[in-house]
Amino acid sequence: MSNYQASRPCVLCDATDSKHYCSFNSLEYVQCNRCKLIYVDNFADNDAMYKAYTGGGLKSLRRKLLAPIRKMRSIKGYTHFLQRARGIFAFAKGKVPPAGGQRTYLDIGCNKGFLLAAAIEDDCNVHGVELVTELIAPFCNTYPDFKEQVYSDKFQDVAKRFSDKYFDIITAIDVVEHFEDPLSDMREVHRILKDNGVFVIQTPDIDCQKAKTLGCNWGALKPLEHLHLFGRENFVAFGKKAGFKEVTVSDPFEEADGNFVAVLKK
């Protein structure tokens, strides 16, 4: 990995010196020499990034055609995904004090809505953010009362809807790596989270064994989607830079390509 003059500074430590990490056609991953953050130097255009999320072609068309009628129980692996979501939500719920009333919950990057469904089972008032409208359609068809509380837009734009200290629990499972402006996004999470609330994330771990062994073949390297990749140590520093007083990291909910979980509190 040779020295490389990145076109933008590191979002974590503002350093401008970096080294080349991996190339994917015209997209370059660089690694900050100071804090070790791995990031895409110049993003692809918005259309290319959005197509990476939708899948494009027949896959995207099929989702659009089925969106008006599909419900969650028709999703392949429904039982598995709901059980996984119940476990993750129970973990997050266990990090906040007992509620005096109904909890408010936000899932950023809610995908097909399984975490929202798990929170509804717990009588929460739920909100979700999902860029791809068709992905969340089965949830909206299953829980029409919450349809207006799921937003198909980027988190920065959705966050403007909420007042300060609105949510008890916020989750972003396999999402933080997708943020285009992660520091601004994290500061918005901090703003809308209650003082005794909790923000739970899972994200790829640049220090995991797979990353070290596989190098540029590591599965988490997806430059159209995964724009900033952290390790456990620099994520703690990143969370504190965003304003969180307490950031603890632990093993992931699932290994996948190598992840870690972080719990952030104000």
Secondary structure, DSSP 8 states (H G I E B T S, - for coil): --EEE-SS--TTT---EEEEEEEETTEEEEEETTT--EEESS---HHHHHHHHH--HHHHHHHHHHTTT--GGGSTTHHHHHHHHHHHHHHHHTTS---SS--EEEEET-TTSHHHHHHHHTT-EEEEE-S-HHHHHHHHHH-GGGGGGEE-S-HHHHHTTS-TT-EEEEEEET-GGG-SSHHHHHHHHHHHEEEEEEEEEEEEBTTSHHHHHHGGG-TT--TTT--EEB-HHHHHHHHHHTT-SEEEEE--SS-TTSEEEEEEE-
